[in-house]
Amino acid sequence: MKHSFKYILVAFVFIIGSAFVLNQTLYTISHPFNLFTTDNLRNSYLVKGEEVVKYNPSGKQLLKYSNKRFGDITTIDATNALKVLLYYKDFQQIVFLDNQLSQNGEMISLESLGYEQTDLVCSSFNNSFWIYNKQTVELVRFNENSKQIAKTGNLKQLLQADLKPNFMIEYNSYLYLNCPDIGIYVFDMYGTFNKIITLKNLHSFQVSENIIYFYKDGKFCSYNTKAFEEKCISYNDSLIKNVRIEKDRLFLQYPDSIRAIDNTTK
């Protein structure tokens, strides 16, 4: 399979506004997976069913974790590389793993906390976490002891909108809640609504400083939340499913593999 690395280079020069050199394909990971993410240390995490496998920045398989008690892993959040969050939606269970993929603390049952229909979960700063509960239509933040410390109240009433979120992530003490039909709702650490970013039909995204990066319809895009400017470049490789960037590393997700590209700044 041939991939247009020169074309990708042009895309990144245009989007990010810096000079980038794609020196080489560093490695390819061929491993069955249905979920994929990276952390800021350039580690990769591939999830298949109830198992998560961690690869180091050189593409070497390091560690595995699996727990067959709670079915398949629905969400993996490696925003904090030292405390990776896994969510098992079918059983409403959260587990945190350390950087060795060893379980960190007890499993957290959201049902025992009074939330039985939680669709989304993500990590928060200070070892806390957020949930979006479909039944109450609210965001709730818990600390590391699973004590509730912030909540939004009913978002349908608050925002006068019928929310159908599919993804959320926290960055720099702001929570980004993605609703494909409407856009990205932004809340502060206390659950106070801040603004809406009108990027629609997204599946997931990354946030870095004031830039939101996302891949949609064969295009890699950046949106500057301060300049309100969106830039996109089309890829001519239809097999790419998603793109992630971590420092000087570009990750291309294919149906059955992950390809890591050296994206070194001049």
C-alpha positions in Angstrom: 0.0 0.0 0.0 1.4 3.4 -1.0 0.6 6.5 1.0 1.0 10.1 0.0 3.4 11.3 2.6 4.5 14.3 0.5 0.8 15.4 0.4 0.5 15.0 4.1 3.6 17.2 4.6 1.9 19.9 2.5 -1.2 19.6 4.6 0.6 20.1 7.9 2.6 23.1 6.6 -0.7 24.7 5.6 -2.7 23.8 8.6 -0.3 24.3 11.5 1.7 27.1 9.9 5.1 25.7 10.7 7.7 23.9 8.6 7.4 20.2 9.0 9.5 17.4 7.6 8.2 13.9 7.3 11.5 12.1 7.5 10.3 8.5 7.5 7.7 6.0 8.5 8.8 5.1 12.0 6.8 1.9 12.4 3.5 0.3 11.6 1.4 -1.5 14.2 -0.7 -4.3 12.7 -3.1 -5.5 15.5 -6.8 -6.0 15.6 -8.6 -3.1 17.3 -11.8 -1.1 17.4 -10.6 1.8 19.6 -7.4 3.7 19.3 -5.8 6.7 21.1 -2.4 8.2 22.0 -0.9 10.1 24.9 1.3 13.1 25.1 4.4 10.8 25.6 3.7 9.4 22.1 2.5 6.0 23.4 -0.3 4.3 21.5 -3.2 2.3 22.9 -5.2 -0.2 20.9 -8.4 -1.7 22.3 -10.1 -4.8 21.1 -13.1 -6.0 23.1 -12.1 -6.2 26.8 -8.3 -5.9 26.1 -6.1 -2.8 25.8 -2.5 -3.0 24.5 0.1 -0.3 25.0 2.9 0.4 22.5 5.8 2.7 23.3 7.0 5.6 21.1 9.2 3.1 19.1 6.2 0.9 18.2 7.2 -1.9 20.6 4.4 -3.7 22.4 4.8 -3.0 26.1 1.8 -4.0 28.2 -1.6 -5.5 28.1 -4.7 -5.2 30.4 -7.9 -7.1 30.2 -10.9 -7.6 32.5 -13.6 -10.0 31.2 -16.0 -9.2 34.1 -17.5 -6.1 32.5 -17.7 -6.8 28.7 -16.1 -4.6 26.1 -14.3 -1.4 26.7 -16.4 1.5 25.4 -14.1 4.4 26.0 -10.4 4.9 26.6 -9.0 8.3 27.6 -5.2 8.7 27.9 -5.2 12.4 28.4 -3.2 11.7 31.6 -0.6 9.1 30.6 -0.1 8.2 34.3 -3.8 7.5 34.9 -5.6 6.1 31.8 -9.4 5.9 32.0 -11.4 2.9 30.7 -15.2 2.9 30.6 -17.4 -0.2 30.3 -20.7 1.3 29.3 -22.7 -2.0 29.4 -22.0 -2.4 33.1 -21.6 1.4 33.9 -18.1 0.8 35.3 -14.9 2.9 35.3 -11.4 1.7 35.9 -8.2 3.7 36.0 -4.8 2.3 35.0 -1.4 3.5 35.8 1.4 3.8 33.3 2.1 0.1 33.6 -1.5 -0.7 32.8 -2.0 -2.0 36.3 -5.4 -1.1 37.9 -5.2 2.0 40.0 -7.8 1.8 42.8 -11.1 0.0 42.9 -13.6 -0.1 40.0 -16.0 2.8 40.1 -19.7 1.8 39.7 -21.7 4.7 38.4 -24.9 2.9 39.3 -23.8 3.0 43.0 -23.3 6.7 42.6 -26.9 7.1 41.4 -26.3 7.4 37.7 -27.7 4.4 35.7 -27.7 5.7 32.1 -24.3 7.3 31.6 -23.4 7.5 28.0 -20.0 9.3 28.1 -17.1 9.5 30.5 -13.7 11.3 30.3 -10.8 12.2 32.5 -10.4 15.5 34.3 -7.5 17.3 36.0 -6.5 16.4 39.6 -7.4 12.7 39.0 -11.1 13.5 38.7 -13.5 12.6 36.0 -16.6 13.8 34.1 -19.8 11.9 33.1 -22.6 12.7 30.8 -25.8 11.1 32.1 -28.6 10.5 29.5 -31.3 10.1 32.1 -30.7 13.4 33.9 -29.3 15.2 30.8 -26.4 16.6 32.8 -22.7 16.7 33.2 -21.3 15.8 36.6 -17.7 16.0 37.7 -16.3 13.7 40.5 -13.1 13.9 42.3 -10.6 11.1 42.8 -12.7 9.7 45.7 -15.8 9.6 43.5 -17.3 12.5 45.4 -19.5 14.9 43.3 -17.9 18.3 43.0 -19.6 20.0 40.1 -22.7 19.5 37.9 -24.5 21.4 35.2 -28.1 20.6 36.0 -30.5 19.6 33.1 -28.8 20.8 29.9 -31.9 20.5 27.8 -33.5 23.1 30.0 -30.4 25.2 30.4 -29.4 25.4 26.8 -32.8 25.0 25.2 -31.5 22.3 22.9 -32.0 18.6 22.4 -28.5 17.3 23.0 -27.3 14.0 21.5 -23.6 14.0 22.4 -21.2 11.3 21.2 -17.8 12.4 22.6 -16.3 14.6 25.2 -12.8 15.5 26.4 -11.3 17.9 28.9 -8.4 20.2 28.1 -6.8 22.9 30.2 -9.7 22.8 32.7 -12.4 23.1 30.0 -14.8 20.4 29.0 -15.6 20.0 25.3 -18.9 18.1 24.7 -19.5 17.2 21.1 -23.0 17.2 19.7 -22.7 16.3 16.0 -26.0 18.0 15.0 -25.2 21.3 16.8 -21.5 21.7 17.5 -19.1 21.6 20.5 -20.4 22.9 23.8 -17.6 24.2 26.2 -18.0 24.2 29.9 -15.6 25.4 32.7 -14.4 23.2 35.6 -17.5 24.1 37.6 -19.9 23.0 34.9 -20.8 26.5 33.8 -21.6 26.9 30.1 -18.9 28.9 28.4 -19.6 28.9 24.6 -20.5 26.8 21.6 -18.1 26.1 18.7 -20.1 25.5 15.6 -18.2 22.5 14.2 -20.7 19.9 13.2 -20.8 16.2 12.3 -17.6 15.3 14.2 -16.9 11.9 15.6 -13.9 13.0 17.8 -11.2 15.6 18.0 -8.1 16.8 19.8 -7.5 20.1 21.6 -4.2 21.8 21.9 -3.8 25.4 23.1 -6.4 27.3 21.1 -6.6 24.8 18.2 -9.1 22.0 17.7 -7.8 19.2 15.3 -10.2 16.8 13.7 -10.5 14.4 10.8 -13.7 14.3 8.7 -14.7 13.2 5.3 -11.1 12.5 4.2 -9.9 15.9 5.4 -7.6 16.8 8.3 -8.6 20.2 9.7 -7.7 22.7 12.3 -10.0 25.3 13.9 -8.6 28.3 15.8 -11.0 29.1 18.6 -9.6 32.6 19.0 -9.3 33.6 15.3 -12.5 31.6 14.4 -10.6 30.2 11.4 -10.9 26.8 10.0 -8.4 25.2 7.5 -8.6 21.8 5.9 -6.6 19.7 3.6 -7.9 16.7 1.7 -6.0 13.4 1.8 -5.9 11.2 -1.3 -5.8 8.1 0.7 -9.4 6.8 1.3 -8.3 4.1 3.7 -7.3 6.6 6.4 -9.9 6.5 9.2 -8.5 9.1 11.6 -5.4 11.2 12.3 -3.7 12.1 15.6 -0.7 14.2 16.3 1.5 14.1 19.4 4.5 16.5 19.4 6.7 15.5 16.5 4.7 12.3 15.7 1.8 11.9 13.3 -0.4 8.8 13.7 -2.5 7.6 10.7 -5.2 5.1 11.6 -6.2 2.5 9.0 -8.8 -0.2 9.3 -6.3 -2.8 10.5 -3.2 -0.9 11.4 -1.6 2.3 12.8 1.2 4.0 11.0 3.5 6.4 12.9 5.3 9.1 10.9 8.2 11.3 11.9 6.9 14.8 11.8 10.1 16.7 12.9 10.1 20.5 12.9 13.0 22.1 11.1 
